[in-house]
Amino acid sequence: MNRPALANTGPLSRQWPAGVAPLLDLSRDNHVHTSLCLHAVGAMEEYVEAALARGLTGLVFLEHFEAGITSPRRTWLTAEDFAYYREEGERLRRRYAGRIDIGLGVEVGYNPKEVAATKAFLAAHPWDRVGISCHFLDIGGRHYNLLSRDSRTLAVFDAYGVEQVLAAYFQLLAEAVELLPGTVLCHLDAALRHHPEVAPALASQMANPVLDQIFTVMAARGMALEINTSGFDHRRGQAYPAPELLARALDRNLALCPGSDAHRPEEVGRFFSELI
């Protein structure tokens, strides 16, 4: 499928086709990161300005929290970072009041050994949105990043077995939505997105009953499912989750929540028009 390149600057058109009731509120980008997480660029205010330039009426920062992860590279905020994040967020709310609604949220990476610490962190401050995700898999006492493109990390997953990695990942997500007070499940099927064998392994996982378990728990808890448009950059013409998973989620009447997962200001609202 050949798609024209989409500019990520300039106003975003949110015109739905006539007679089509929108399932997504494309006036808000509900998932952006900043340089605070060490793998994105740009200050918080740059993302706000980018959202305004795109014609958005709302923006939710969803910065990374991880607990107990043993990894040589930190990709999440420290306690000091979160203190600054909240302070700067409140300043931006005051400055841009009446122009754009700014949400301060957190994307929680699930670690089954740190459930109590994670709950304590979430309870310490109010959050506008709590995204649930899982970025790391413990193999032999070390955590490996499931979204990494590093060849050494991918080799570890090769040795473990790509389908086994995905099965473990979905099981962790099932535990996370059951145990943590999340409001939205992020990038459901993005694990191993840089592995060359992920597509057939993921297709095989579609029969895994744990996926239906995830959706059942989400429905019972009123959790939304994120439609993550970073997928357009990582797999051909498709957001996360895949259409089959999206259909199964809609069968349970799950709310849908669009997010760009922007790691650069110019990525705010990226590919939203593709969702129409």
C-alpha positions in Angstrom: 0.0 0.0 0.0 1.5 3.3 -1.1 0.5 6.2 1.1 1.4 9.9 0.5 3.7 11.4 3.1 1.8 13.3 5.7 3.0 16.6 7.0 2.8 16.8 10.8 2.8 20.5 10.9 -0.2 22.8 10.1 -3.8 22.5 11.1 -5.4 19.1 11.4 -8.7 18.5 9.4 -11.2 16.6 11.6 -14.0 16.4 9.0 -15.6 13.0 9.2 -17.5 11.7 6.1 -21.2 12.6 5.9 -23.4 10.3 7.8 -20.5 8.6 9.7 -20.7 8.9 13.5 -17.2 9.3 14.9 -15.9 6.7 17.3 -12.8 8.9 18.0 -12.5 12.4 19.3 -9.7 13.6 17.1 -9.6 17.0 18.7 -7.3 15.7 21.4 -3.9 14.0 21.4 -4.0 11.8 24.5 -0.4 10.5 24.5 2.8 12.5 24.1 6.2 12.4 25.7 9.0 14.9 26.2 12.7 15.0 26.7 12.1 14.2 30.4 12.0 10.5 29.4 15.4 10.6 27.8 14.3 9.0 24.5 12.2 11.9 23.3 13.1 15.5 22.4 11.5 18.8 23.1 10.2 20.7 26.1 6.6 20.5 27.3 5.7 23.9 26.0 6.9 23.0 22.5 4.4 20.2 22.5 1.6 22.5 23.6 2.5 25.0 20.8 2.6 22.1 18.3 -0.9 21.0 19.4 -2.2 24.5 18.9 -0.7 24.7 15.5 -2.4 21.5 14.6 -5.8 22.9 15.7 -6.2 20.6 18.7 -8.3 21.5 21.7 -6.6 19.1 24.1 -3.3 17.5 24.8 -2.4 14.9 27.4 1.2 14.3 28.5 1.7 10.7 29.4 5.2 10.4 30.8 6.9 7.1 31.6 7.0 5.5 35.0 8.9 2.3 35.7 9.7 0.5 39.0 12.4 -2.0 39.7 13.7 -2.3 36.1 17.2 -3.4 35.6 18.3 -2.0 32.3 21.5 -0.3 31.2 19.5 2.6 29.7 16.9 4.6 31.7 13.8 5.5 29.6 11.6 6.8 32.4 11.3 9.7 34.8 12.9 9.9 38.2 11.0 11.3 41.3 12.7 14.6 40.7 11.6 14.6 37.1 8.0 14.0 38.0 8.1 16.9 40.5 9.3 19.2 37.7 6.7 17.7 35.3 3.8 18.5 37.6 5.1 22.0 38.3 5.7 22.8 34.7 2.4 21.3 33.7 0.5 23.5 36.1 2.4 26.6 34.8 1.4 25.7 31.2 -2.2 25.2 32.3 -2.3 28.7 33.6 -0.5 30.2 30.7 -2.7 28.5 28.0 -6.0 28.5 29.9 -8.9 29.0 27.5 -6.8 28.0 24.5 -6.1 24.3 25.0 -6.9 21.7 27.7 -3.7 20.2 29.1 -3.7 16.9 30.9 -1.0 15.5 33.1 -0.9 11.7 32.9 1.5 8.8 33.4 2.2 5.8 31.3 2.9 3.0 33.8 5.1 0.2 32.7 4.0 -3.0 34.4 6.5 -4.9 36.5 4.9 -7.9 38.4 7.4 -7.6 41.2 6.6 -3.9 41.9 2.8 -3.8 42.0 2.7 -2.3 45.5 5.3 0.4 44.7 3.5 1.2 41.5 0.2 1.6 43.3 1.8 3.8 46.0 3.3 6.0 43.3 -0.1 6.4 41.6 -1.9 7.1 44.8 0.5 9.9 45.8 -0.8 12.4 43.3 -3.9 12.8 41.1 -3.5 12.0 37.4 -5.7 13.0 34.5 -4.9 9.7 32.8 -3.2 6.5 33.7 -2.0 4.6 30.8 -1.1 0.9 31.2 1.7 -0.6 29.2 4.6 -3.1 29.5 8.0 -2.2 28.0 10.3 -4.8 29.6 10.5 -8.5 29.9 12.6 -10.2 32.6 14.8 -12.9 31.1 17.4 -14.4 33.4 17.2 -11.6 36.0 17.6 -8.7 33.5 15.0 -6.7 31.8 15.0 -6.4 28.0 13.1 -3.6 26.2 10.3 -5.1 24.2 10.2 -2.0 21.9 13.9 -1.9 21.3 15.5 -1.9 17.8 18.9 -2.9 19.2 20.2 -6.0 17.5 21.6 -7.4 20.7 18.2 -7.2 22.4 16.5 -8.7 19.4 18.9 -11.6 19.5 18.0 -12.3 23.1 14.3 -12.4 22.1 15.3 -14.7 19.2 16.9 -17.1 21.6 13.9 -17.0 23.9 11.4 -17.4 21.0 9.5 -14.6 19.4 6.0 -16.2 20.0 6.9 -17.1 23.6 7.9 -13.4 24.1 4.6 -12.2 22.8 2.7 -14.7 24.9 4.5 -13.6 28.0 3.9 -9.9 27.1 0.1 -10.4 26.7 0.0 -12.3 30.0 1.7 -9.4 31.7 -0.8 -7.0 30.2 -3.6 -9.2 31.5 -2.2 -9.0 35.0 -1.6 -5.2 34.7 -5.2 -4.3 33.7 -6.4 -6.5 36.6 -4.1 -5.2 39.3 -3.4 -1.5 38.4 -5.9 1.4 38.4 -5.4 2.2 34.8 -7.8 4.3 32.6 -6.5 3.4 29.2 -4.4 0.5 27.7 -1.6 1.7 25.5 -0.3 0.4 22.2 -1.7 -3.1 22.8 0.2 -5.0 20.1 3.4 -2.9 19.7 5.7 -5.4 21.4 8.7 -6.6 19.2 7.6 -4.1 16.6 11.2 -3.9 15.3 11.6 -7.7 15.1 11.5 -9.1 11.5 9.5 -12.1 12.6 6.9 -10.3 14.6 4.1 -10.3 12.1 3.6 -14.1 11.8 4.1 -14.6 15.6 1.5 -11.9 16.3 -0.9 -13.5 13.8 -0.5 -16.8 15.7 -1.2 -15.0 19.0 -4.6 -13.9 17.9 -6.0 -17.2 19.1 -4.5 -16.6 22.6 -7.5 -16.5 25.0 -5.6 -14.1 27.2 -6.5 -11.3 24.7 -10.2 -11.8 25.3 -9.4 -11.9 29.0 -7.7 -8.5 28.7 -10.8 -7.0 26.9 -13.2 -8.5 29.4 -11.4 -7.0 32.4 -11.1 -3.6 30.6 -14.8 -3.6 29.9 -15.6 -4.4 33.5 -13.3 -1.6 34.7 -14.4 0.9 32.2 -10.9 1.2 30.7 -10.4 2.7 27.2 -8.4 1.2 24.4 -5.7 3.5 22.9 -5.6 3.8 19.1 -1.9 4.6 18.8 -1.0 6.3 15.5 2.8 5.7 15.9 1.9 2.3 14.3 1.7 4.1 10.9 5.5 4.7 11.2 6.3 1.2 12.3 4.0 -1.0 10.2 2.4 -0.4 6.9 -0.6 1.9 7.1 -1.9 0.6 10.4 -2.3 2.0 13.9 -2.0 -0.1 17.0 -3.9 -2.3 17.7 -4.4 -4.4 14.5 -8.0 -4.4 13.0 -8.8 -7.8 14.4 -8.0 -6.7 17.9 -9.9 -3.4 17.4 -13.0 -5.3 16.2 -12.9 -7.6 19.3 -12.6 -4.5 21.5 -15.5 -2.9 19.8 -17.6 -6.0 20.4 -17.2 -5.2 24.1 -18.1 -1.6 23.6 -14.7 -0.3 24.8 -14.1 3.4 24.5 -11.4 4.4 22.0 -8.7 6.9 22.8 -6.5 8.4 20.1 -2.9 9.1 20.8 0.2 9.9 18.7 2.8 8.6 21.1 4.7 11.7 20.0 8.4 11.8 20.9 9.0 15.0 18.9 6.8 18.1 18.9 6.2 17.8 15.2 4.7 14.4 15.8 1.7 15.7 17.8 -1.5 14.6 16.1 0.4 12.6 13.5 -1.7 10.5 11.2 -4.9 11.4 12.9 -6.5 12.2 9.5 -5.6 8.6 8.5 -7.9 7.3 11.2 -10.9 9.0 9.5 
